[in-house]
Amino acid sequence: MVPDESRIKLAVGEHFRRTRETLGWTLSDVTERAAREGANISVSMLSRLERGQSALSIGDVAALCRSLGTSFAYLEELIALRSSKSEIDITGQTYDDLMKAGRKLAARGEYALSLGYFEAAVDWVILQEPNERDPEQLADAMIWCAVVHRRERRFGIATEIITKVLNLPIGTDTGVRALALNVTILYMTSNFGKARILARQLEIMAQSASTRSKAYAIAAIGSLHFVAKDYAQAIAPLSQARDLYAALSDDHNRARIGASLGLCLAQTGQLDDGLAVIRASASTALNNGHIEVASQASRFAGQAYLLNNDLEHARAELERAASLSRRIQRMNDVFLAWFWVWKLEAVAGDEPARKRIQQVLSRLLSKVDPRLSEAEEFLATIRPVATAKRKKP
């Protein structure tokens, strides 16, 4: 189904307005910057766009995105998601076929394609006779859709899907997975207070869940502590989750959780143990073609080496992380890797190298989610410098 055009206009306009106001720019500031990017947009045109009353050409929208440091791909999500779904032909395919294909693609970090299969699985269930529809199948496919949206940082869409799942007649296992995913969305949007409240409820529910659902729940609780930088508290749940995934022969999640566990160990003074866990996770991920997890493990290894002031090894790991992420076009992860190289050069005191990395990061800004905390930190650091330069006589 094609999204309603007026809703698309409102969503695009609201995104541009919020971005502009966050930067503290006027309409004139934006149109001047957009003109330097090749756009021909007047103040009145931009005002109407922000109110959802008009549309621009693709070229002008792309230029506007570049001028605001936002992602053009982010604006395309509603249309892109529907088009990706329509590419999947469910004729002759079973529900299990569709879900297996989606999970395989998701494990490789190919989220746009995997989403098409998960949404096709949702369609497959809906197309069954009402008395033959399995709410557990529907919920499972919807949860995977939400997982992909969360990974792609479409938190609003993911939350909406999870809310619908929790209103279905589902069992404990599915409820645990949905609640765990809700916890991850909350901590990824820095809503740590509510995430901790739900995590306590999740911990109780997980006690009566299957091994897989329990692993997912405990991993979410450990990751909450990890993202909140409560590294000592994260170690126990992450260790337990990794062991549960190992018992399930789930190498993808074992490596993913292991990388986070390794950095927690390094952050709490257990550097050698932490690096050993991270290296094992990276090796497992690479051997199974899980490039996104391997990239994350390399980035965490770089951060761990940086804790010990081992700049040579840190730089090598971070550059490897950037290369792996670029291979699968995970631009947020590319940015994160170079962000840590930028931090490393500050420690090294190599100002020319730091400026070169700064230029790389500046170019990447138009391709990443502007809500990324590292992107916000980078902008906050360089903006005063740029302002000071403009004020020089």
Backbone hydrogen bonds, N-H to C=O, Kabsch-Sander energy under -0.5 kcal/mol:
donor,donor_aa,acceptor,acceptor_aa,energy
8,I,4,D,-1.8
9,K,5,E,-2.3
10,L,6,S,-2.1
11,A,7,R,-2.5
12,V,8,I,-2.7
13,G,9,K,-2.7
14,E,10,L,-2.6
15,H,11,A,-2.0
16,F,12,V,-2.3
17,R,13,G,-2.4
18,R,14,E,-2.6
19,T,15,H,-2.3
20,R,16,F,-2.6
21,E,17,R,-2.7
22,T,18,R,-2.3
23,L,19,T,-1.7
24,G,20,R,-0.6
24,G,21,E,-0.5
25,W,20,R,-2.1
30,V,26,T,-1.8
31,T,27,L,-2.4
32,E,28,S,-2.3
33,R,29,D,-1.9
34,A,30,V,-3.0
35,A,31,T,-2.0
36,R,32,E,-1.4
37,E,33,R,-0.8
37,E,34,A,-0.6
38,G,35,A,-1.5
39,A,34,A,-2.6
46,L,42,S,-2.3
47,S,43,V,-2.4
48,R,44,S,-2.2
49,L,45,M,-2.3
50,E,46,L,-2.6
51,R,47,S,-1.2
52,G,49,L,-1.7
53,Q,48,R,-2.9
54,S,48,R,-0.6
61,V,57,S,-2.4
62,A,58,I,-2.5
63,A,59,G,-2.1
64,L,60,D,-2.4
65,C,61,V,-2.5
66,R,62,A,-2.2
67,S,63,A,-2.3
68,L,64,L,-1.6
69,G,65,C,-0.8
69,G,66,R,-0.6
70,T,65,C,-2.5
72,F,366,S,-0.7
75,L,71,S,-0.9
75,L,72,F,-0.6
76,E,72,F,-1.0
77,E,74,Y,-1.0
80,A,76,E,-3.4
81,L,77,E,-2.8
82,R,78,L,-1.4
83,S,79,I,-2.2
84,S,80,A,-2.4
85,K,81,L,-1.7
86,S,82,R,-1.8
87,E,83,S,-0.8
87,E,84,S,-0.5
88,I,85,K,-1.6
89,D,87,E,-0.7
90,I,88,I,-0.7
93,Q,90,I,-2.0
98,L,94,T,-2.0
99,M,95,Y,-2.4
100,K,96,D,-2.5
101,A,97,D,-2.2
102,G,98,L,-2.3
103,R,99,M,-2.7
104,K,100,K,-2.1
105,L,101,A,-2.0
106,A,102,G,-2.4
107,A,103,R,-2.3
108,R,104,K,-1.0
109,G,106,A,-1.5
110,E,105,L,-2.5
111,Y,109,G,-1.5
114,S,110,E,-2.1
115,L,111,Y,-2.6
116,G,112,A,-1.1
117,Y,113,L,-1.3
118,F,114,S,-2.3
119,E,115,L,-2.8
120,A,116,G,-1.8
121,A,117,Y,-2.0
122,V,118,F,-1.9
123,D,119,E,-2.2
124,W,120,A,-2.5
125,V,121,A,-2.0
126,I,122,V,-2.3
127,L,123,D,-2.4
128,Q,125,V,-1.5
132,E,129,E,-2.7
133,R,129,E,-0.8
133,R,130,P,-0.7
138,L,134,D,-2.3
139,A,135,P,-2.6
140,D,136,E,-2.5
141,A,137,Q,-2.4
142,M,138,L,-2.3
143,I,139,A,-2.8
144,W,140,D,-2.0
145,C,141,A,-1.9
146,A,142,M,-2.4
147,V,143,I,-2.4
148,V,144,W,-2.1
149,H,145,C,-2.4
150,R,146,A,-2.6
151,R,147,V,-2.5
152,E,148,V,-2.2
153,R,150,R,-1.8
154,R,149,H,-3.6
155,F,153,R,-1.0
158,A,154,R,-2.2
159,T,155,F,-2.6
160,E,156,G,-2.0
161,I,157,I,-2.1
162,I,158,A,-2.3
163,T,159,T,-2.3
164,K,160,E,-1.6
165,V,161,I,-2.2
166,L,162,I,-2.4
167,N,163,T,-0.6
167,N,164,K,-0.7
168,L,165,V,-2.0
170,I,168,L,-1.8
175,G,171,G,-2.2
176,V,172,T,-2.7
177,R,173,D,-2.1
178,A,174,T,-2.4
179,L,175,G,-2.4
180,A,176,V,-2.6
181,L,177,R,-2.2
182,N,178,A,-1.9
183,V,179,L,-2.0
184,T,180,A,-2.0
185,I,181,L,-2.1
186,L,182,N,-2.1
187,Y,183,V,-2.4
188,M,184,T,-2.1
189,T,185,I,-1.1
190,S,187,Y,-1.4
191,N,186,L,-3.1
192,F,190,S,-1.3
195,A,191,N,-1.9
196,R,192,F,-2.5
197,I,193,G,-1.6
198,L,194,K,-2.4
199,A,195,A,-2.1
200,R,196,R,-1.6
201,Q,197,I,-1.3
202,L,198,L,-2.7
203,E,199,A,-2.4
204,I,200,R,-1.3
205,M,201,Q,-2.2
206,A,202,L,-2.6
207,Q,203,E,-0.6
207,Q,204,I,-0.9
208,S,205,M,-1.4
209,A,206,A,-1.6
214,K,210,S,-2.7
215,A,211,T,-2.5
216,Y,212,R,-2.2
217,A,213,S,-2.3
218,I,214,K,-2.8
219,A,215,A,-2.4
220,A,216,Y,-1.8
221,I,217,A,-2.1
222,G,218,I,-2.7
223,S,219,A,-2.7
224,L,220,A,-1.9
225,H,221,I,-1.7
226,F,222,G,-2.2
227,V,223,S,-3.0
228,A,224,L,-2.0
229,K,226,F,-1.5
230,D,225,H,-3.1
231,Y,229,K,-1.3
234,A,230,D,-1.6
235,I,231,Y,-1.1
236,A,232,A,-0.5
238,L,234,A,-2.3
239,S,235,I,-2.5
240,Q,236,A,-2.4
241,A,237,P,-2.6
242,R,238,L,-2.5
243,D,239,S,-2.1
244,L,240,Q,-2.2
245,Y,241,A,-2.4
246,A,242,R,-2.0
247,A,243,D,-2.1
248,L,244,L,-1.3
249,S,246,A,-1.4
250,D,245,Y,-2.8
251,D,249,S,-1.1
254,R,250,D,-2.2
255,A,251,D,-2.3
256,R,252,H,-2.2
257,I,253,N,-2.7
258,G,254,R,-2.0
259,A,255,A,-2.0
260,S,256,R,-1.2
261,L,257,I,-2.5
262,G,258,G,-2.7
263,L,259,A,-1.7
264,C,260,S,-2.1
265,L,261,L,-2.4
266,A,262,G,-2.2
267,Q,263,L,-2.6
268,T,264,C,-1.1
269,G,266,A,-1.4
270,Q,265,L,-2.8
271,L,269,G,-0.6
274,G,270,Q,-2.7
275,L,271,L,-2.8
276,A,272,D,-2.1
277,V,273,D,-2.1
278,I,274,G,-2.3
279,R,275,L,-2.8
280,A,276,A,-2.0
281,S,277,V,-2.1
282,A,278,I,-2.6
283,S,279,R,-2.5
284,T,280,A,-2.3
285,A,281,S,-2.5
286,L,282,A,-2.6
287,N,283,S,-2.4
288,N,284,T,-1.2
289,G,286,L,-1.3
290,H,285,A,-3.0
291,I,289,G,-1.5
294,A,290,H,-2.2
295,S,291,I,-2.6
296,Q,292,E,-2.1
297,A,293,V,-2.6
298,S,294,A,-2.2
299,R,295,S,-2.3
300,F,296,Q,-2.5
301,A,297,A,-2.3
302,G,298,S,-2.4
303,Q,299,R,-2.2
304,A,300,F,-2.3
305,Y,301,A,-2.8
306,L,302,G,-2.0
307,L,303,Q,-1.5
308,N,304,A,-0.9
308,N,305,Y,-0.6
309,N,306,L,-1.5
310,D,305,Y,-2.6
311,L,309,N,-1.5
314,A,310,D,-2.1
315,R,311,L,-2.7
316,A,312,E,-1.9
317,E,313,H,-2.3
318,L,314,A,-2.4
319,E,315,R,-2.5
320,R,316,A,-1.8
321,A,317,E,-2.3
322,A,318,L,-2.2
323,S,319,E,-2.1
324,L,320,R,-2.6
325,S,321,A,-2.3
326,R,322,A,-2.2
327,R,323,S,-1.6
328,I,324,L,-1.0
329,Q,326,R,-1.2
330,R,325,S,-2.7
331,M,329,Q,-1.2
334,V,330,R,-2.0
335,F,331,M,-2.5
336,L,332,N,-2.2
337,A,333,D,-2.2
338,W,334,V,-2.2
339,F,335,F,-2.6
340,W,336,L,-1.8
341,V,337,A,-1.4
342,W,338,W,-2.5
343,K,339,F,-2.0
344,L,340,W,-2.2
345,E,341,V,-2.4
346,A,342,W,-1.1
347,V,343,K,-1.6
348,A,344,L,-2.4
349,G,345,E,-1.1
350,D,345,E,-1.7
351,E,349,G,-1.2
354,R,350,D,-2.3
355,K,351,E,-2.3
356,R,352,P,-1.9
357,I,353,A,-2.4
358,Q,354,R,-2.1
359,Q,355,K,-1.8
360,V,356,R,-1.7
361,L,357,I,-2.7
362,S,358,Q,-2.3
363,R,359,Q,-1.9
364,L,360,V,-1.8
365,L,361,L,-1.3
366,S,363,R,-0.7
367,K,364,L,-2.5
368,V,365,L,-1.0
372,L,369,D,-2.0
376,E,372,L,-2.2
377,E,373,S,-2.4
378,F,374,E,-2.5
379,L,375,A,-2.5
380,A,376,E,-2.4
381,T,377,E,-1.7
382,I,378,F,-2.4
383,R,379,L,-2.4
385,V,381,T,-0.6
386,A,382,I,-2.4
387,T,383,R,-2.5
388,A,384,P,-2.3
389,K,385,V,-2.1
390,R,386,A,-1.8
391,K,387,T,-1.4
392,K,388,A,-0.6
392,K,389,K,-0.9
